[in-house]
């Protein structure tokens, strides 16, 4: 079917402000939004730009705003958002990060927040004398499983009203990453991470809007994980 | 203005191989990682089912069995000394990953949990063995995340979204690389004592492919364009279980958990072809028999696909679960959450209720940049290029021979990423920085100026589509001389059209119009070498199945192929010359080639 793709465009070398480009594209119901965006880039206007790589929802490159909601362009199928010829799909860059060009935003502030929570395993105790793995029970492994699914696409953080109003807020993705280590029974740096998250721009700026949970393409219950970090800060106990 | 940087070592690519090398090399040397993506976007993250290591956590296992399986799986084109390093080092490398924090699944006694995978057997082929260490079906994601996290911890230098165009080698000594900063199109020269190429695969030369859009083999093309050889390029793996038409991968872990292939008659056909391992036979064999079924008119509805069925009741009826044990829906959802979701999202099918339409999808390059077991790149059959390394899919050690076993790609990246990284750090301690020509970036600047100013009529996307169609149609699972000649001729035609390219974007900021065009040029070179190498090898072996030479020919072809450009030129542009092939002996230690049965 022939649909209309409305894309928010901006090229700092040519435009003083963003503008809406409108493109007619021929799509199959099973096409991804990414396929439609590629049709524009490859056959209509080569100056149009976006990031993408794996095209099946695991690399986290192509988080964009589709019809007002944060999604991965490679994980939304046409049949789920258009019904007939002439239907319109709007695509914009994710909000709260500076637009570099078209759908490409400056991800560095997002990754700076990510790095601020010590997103790496810390355990300086000697590894088992037999050279084998550290043991971990199935239950202990399960405890932090949700956070390990994160692909750092920023769909959550850039859907968060608290982040929109203050870009200093560490944001849901960074809390998810911290949660993954805080609740890992093998890790030894929970206290330091909790200290970061206990600051003014830490976890307390979360107003439980649930936008992050709705936006996550990996179906991580982000609001719940943030709640568990808050609970830990309130009680001083990692459960 | 060209900018200059100086490091002990530069690593090109930030997937598993590059990051593993970076972690080890940066302990002793000043290292920069240069990648055209943000590191966590690398395609290692798409690997699903597991990483093999003979830990023996589930049942008895040994690294010797793993080495043997790798050699037999590669149809005896594997260098056996390298396979021994692979299997032996795998144990230690996997344990290192655990120590770095990787969240492996656990057994009831808290050890790393393992599952079955195609071609991995106990006691030299007796029965499937649980060897693949796993984290659900996102093992590669966990490896990529864990390695990147540790690179942050270790404060490794990253140049993200820098596109590498050229590898500088002069008088057989590597001196650095040239890259373009995607953000502003500035050219950067990285002067270094050592360079490692860890740029991954180049599967985007095929239409139906599991590969990311960005897997275009740019540094692999650069190696060839600079007059160095590429090894065994005819061997490209077609993974049997791509989602029909889309090519998105459904992990072999599904069959490890009990999934089976079903044809239009409702028959579990692999039983007929490979009575011992059945659906867990290696990938080349499964892909071939899927198409045998299709050709015999037993594709689903007479079409060019079959079903992979992993409904729990079907697995239980066939007793195809691990050890013949019953599986439940809960177990399947827990073991394979991502691929179940892929099927639901992209096909609209619930694999717990219906069988899944699958077809072979272009997946993995067994061939690539020839190296020794420490990742050092070869200039010919014997000579090492000083200071140049390669590891991972872009390299050919060769541990995969004519067909890679499932999970061995992840083993390859951590084992040889680590070996190369360590060797590179030692090399940097004693080596001096070789002088670099002040004009080192000129070829890159010239080529990019040419592309940016090109006022032709051909859209890169059309040439790319034509190339992908040629490769999928003529250099696929089954091959023959006439078809492959069509592919070679067709790609040479496409190279002519490439000279008449149309560019819309003449700007400097994130100009992916120009970069994608350059990527296409790299793929055209690699596709031509792949097709020509396939035409050159007149036998059937592993992933290279020829209808006109349908037997393995150990008398004439128990050797690697080495492809060289023949015009004596050295540049960064698309080549326009014939390819010369030479043979390189296979290293055999313990295992004499035998007929390959499962």
Interface residues (C-beta under 8 A of the other chain):
Chain A: X11 X12 X13 X14 X30 X38 X41 X42 X43 X45 X46 X47 X49 X51 X52 X53 X54 X55 X56 X57 X58 X59 X60 X61 X75 X77 X79 X100 X101 X104 X107 X111 X115 X118 X119 X120 X121 X122 X123 X127 X131 X132 X133 X134 X135 X136 X137 X138 X141 X144 X145 X148 X149 X151 X152 X181 X184 X186 X187
Chain B: X37 X38 X40 X41 X42 X43 X45 X46 X92 X95 X98 X99 X100 X101 X103 X104 X105 X106 X107 X108 X109 X110 X111 X112 X135 X138 X141 X142 X145 X146 X149 X150 X152 X153 X183 X212 X213 X214 X248 X338 X342 X345 X346 X348 X459 X460 X461 X502 X503 X504 X505 X507 X508 X509 X510 X512 X513
